[in-house]
Amino acid sequence: MFTVTEPHSDGSRFHASITTSGPSTLSIHDAALGFPGQSGWHSHPGLVAVTVISGSIEWFDENCVRTVCNAGDSWMEGGQLHAFRNLGPAPCI
């Protein structure tokens, strides 16, 4: 189960928690994608939470449906096939 408490009106951080039914691994990664970089088609073995800190990307699902994600946008990914690319001109973090 994944739960998120949204940011408070005073701008303080939100809280997220994950409950699993067995042993789990949590990894935290920072990544930057230069322009005109792209990820190639890929998937993940588990749940991935993503937040764009700066820049913009085009995110494509397995049916090539395009979603533009900008700084401040967040989403969850699972094992579905997807790809993304930096819309530039600066690196996307």
N, C-alpha and C positions, 0 to 999 in steps of 0.2 A: 504494500500500500504506500502511496506517495501523497503527502499532504503539504500544502503551502499556505502560510499565513501571509497575506498581502502586506506591502509596506504601509506603515501608519501614516496618517495625514501629516504628521510632523516631519516626514521624510526619513525616519529611522528605517533600518534594514528589516527585511522580512525573514521569516524562519521557515525552513523546509525540513521535513523528516521522511525517512524511508524505513518501512518495516518489512523484513523478509521472513520467509518460512524456513530458512536454513542458512548455512554459511555464505557470506558474500564478500566481495572485494569492492572497495571504493577507490577510484583514482581521480585526481584533479589535474587538469592540464590547461596550460595557457598556450594559445596558438595564434600565429599571425600568418596571413595569406597575402602576399604581395600581388600587385596588379601586373598582368592580367591572369593571375593564378587561378587554378581550378583543382578540385579534389579528385576527379575521376569517380566513376561509379563504385560504390562500396556500401557495406553494411557493418553493423556492430553486433557483438555477441550478447549484449545486454542493453540496459537502459542508459541513455545519454541525455544530459541536460545541457543546453547550449544557450549562451547569451552573447549577442554582438555588442562589443564595447565601443568600437568606432568603425566607421565605414559602412558599406552595404554589400550584401551578397544576393545572388539569385540561387534559390534552393529548388531542386527538381526532385519530385517523387519518382517512383518506378515507372509511372505512366507519362513521364516528362511534363507533368503539371508544374508550372512555374509559380514560385512564391518569392517576392522580394522581401528581404529581412534587413532592417536598418538598425543603427545604433540604438540600444535599449530594448530591442526585441529579444524574447526568449521563447524556447520551445523544447519539447521532449522528442527524442528519437528512440526507436527500438531497432529491431532486426530488419526493417524494411530497406530495400535497395534505394539509394539516393545519391545525389551529386550536388555540388555547389560551385560557384565561381565568384570571384571578386568583381564588383562592378566598377571599381576604381574611382578616382585615379590613385588614391592613397592605399596603403596596406589596410586590410580589414583585420581587426583584432577581436 
